[in-house]
Amino acid sequence: MGSIQVGTAVYRRVNLAFFLAGFVTFVSLYAVQPLLPEFSKSFGVSPALGSLPLSLATGTLAVAMLFVGTLSETWGRKRVMSGALILTSCLTLLIGFNDSFAGLLGLRFLQGLLLAGLPAVAMAYLSEEMSPSAIASAMGLYISGNAVGGMAGRLLTAILADLWTWQAAFFILGGACLLTSFFFSASLPPSHLPPRPFAAAYLFTSLGRHLRDPLLRRLYLIAFLAMGAFVTLYNYLTFRLLEGPYLLSQSQASLIFLVYLLGSLSASIMGHFVNRFGRAPLIRFGLAAMVVGALLTLAAALPWIVLGVGIFTVGFFGVHSVASSGVGRRAPVAKAQASALYLFFYYLGSSISGTVGGFFWSWREWTGVTGLIIGLLCLGLAVTIRLGRPWPPAQA
């Protein structure tokens, strides 16, 4: 555990840096999401294939994160995170010059590999540098940055695409992300831990150790199911809102992403409630809220859909904040690898369910998509039955 205490100047500096890092990461990763119907139409592909610019990036991100945590212990946490942010911002700029579906998929594949350099390493850095009392709140603020970045990427991309073209939207966002990445690199303190030699055997033994922990396995499965449900809802909600009876424009439909502000608030608040209520009850509460929100989106009236998406988003970010900080709390050693496994399952759920949802959309449109989402969440609630309280760190 680290020594950075809540309320100190360095605590505020680190939190600002990671808030901005989460912003850049999720602007870059999810800027394509409101444009999935546009890709399907422009390139003449099915909704399932049109989802590949997002699913491909999250899939390569998931696999690469298994290795980048160990590499960051050799190269340095700050160096890996800074390099990942700067290079992925450059790729966002390059997407602005692309005009083919194959080129878009190639750039998104590379972007997924590079983006792996931040999420798992960020969680490990916070677990190592923050004092025990500061970890949950710091993780909540970092995830708040993720929420704001995800909202801004989706919203700004749609608005800029309506004003000009989707290529122009990526060019503008890429420039803004590049400037923010340089600020992150200049402001984040280096890790206090010395580098260690790279050892492939250590990587695989540490991953195996974490997978043998039954509590960590349940957290990984919850991440897979909750994130799969979350991305599926947002992937195909835009398809629904662009069709009748709503017939919204890209900009109008993208306003639904403003509810991400509620998610940002939820992540921060839930982090502070962990010590009072325990992690397992909060995760159950969040998953139940997601089920209620998904059911509300079946209503025909647009205000009910917006309310349902808001409740769903609040529940998801609460679950993610509590579960992700629980991984850092539980793992006694190799925290980067524990976080990498959590995010591997997290983004694997996004990649698989986000694409499978396209087949459910083609089958029964929004009713089919909602059925898939609720099925995933019910499985998640079943997993929480075996979550204990409290969660002491496993024996080193």
VENPEDA-V595353 format. One line per field, one symbol per residue. ss: DSSP state (a for helix, b for strand, c for the rest). psi: psi as a letter, one per 20 degrees, with the letter a starting at -180 (. if undefined). burial: b if it has 9 or more other C-alpha atoms within 8 Angstrom, else e. Layout:
ss=???
psi=???
burial=???
This chain:
ss=cccbccccaaaaaaaaaaaaaaaaaaaaaaccaaaaaaaaaaccccaaaacaaaaaaaaaaaaaaaaaaaaaaaacaaaaaaaaaaaaaaaaaaacccccaaaaaaaaaaaaaaacccaaaaaaaaaaabccccaaaaaaaaaaaaaaaaaaaaaaaaaaaaaccaaaaaaaaaaaaaaaaaaaaaaccccccccccccaaaaaaaaaaaaccaaaaaaaaaaaaaaaaaaaaaaaaaaaaacccccccaaaaaaaaaaaaaaaaaaaaaaaaaaaacaaaaaaaaaaaaaaaaaacccccaaaaaaaaaaaaaaaaaaaaaaaaaaaaaccccaaaaaaaaaaaaaaaaaaaaaaaaaaaaaaaaaaaaaaaaaaaaaaaaaaaacccccccccc
psi=qajpqpirghghggggghghghggghgggjhigijghgggghjlrrhghhihhghgghghggghhhhhghhhhghpgggggggggghhhhhhghhijqkqhghghghhghhgghhhigghhghgghhhhqqhiigghghghghghgggggggggghggghhhgdrhghghgghgghhgghhhgghhhpqqqipqqqqpohhhghhhghghhiohghghhghggggghggghgghgihggghirqjglqrggghiihihihhhggggggghhiighgiqgghhgggghhhhgggghhiiqhpghhgggghggggggghggggggghhghhgphrlhhhghggghghghhgggghhghhhhhghfkchggghggghgghhgghhhihjprpanqqqp.
burial=ebebbeeeeebbbbbebbbbbbbbbbbbbbbbbbbbbebbeeeebebbbbbbbbbbbbbbbbbbbbbbbbbbbbbbbbbbbbbbbbbbbbbbbbbbebeeeebbbebbbbbbbbbbbbbbbbbbbbbebbbeebbbbbbbbbbbbbbbbbbbbbbbbbbbbbeebbbbbbbbbbbebbebbbbbbebbeebeeeeeeeeeeebeebbeebbeeeebbbbbbbbbbbbbbbbbbbbbbbbbbbbeeeebebbebbebbbbbbbbbbbbbbbbbbbeeebbbebbbbbbbbbbbbbbbbbbeeeebbbbbbbbbbbbbbbbbbbbbbbbbbbbbeebbbbbbbbbbbbbbbbbbbbbbbbbbbeebbbbbbbebbbebbbbbbebbeebeeeeeeeee
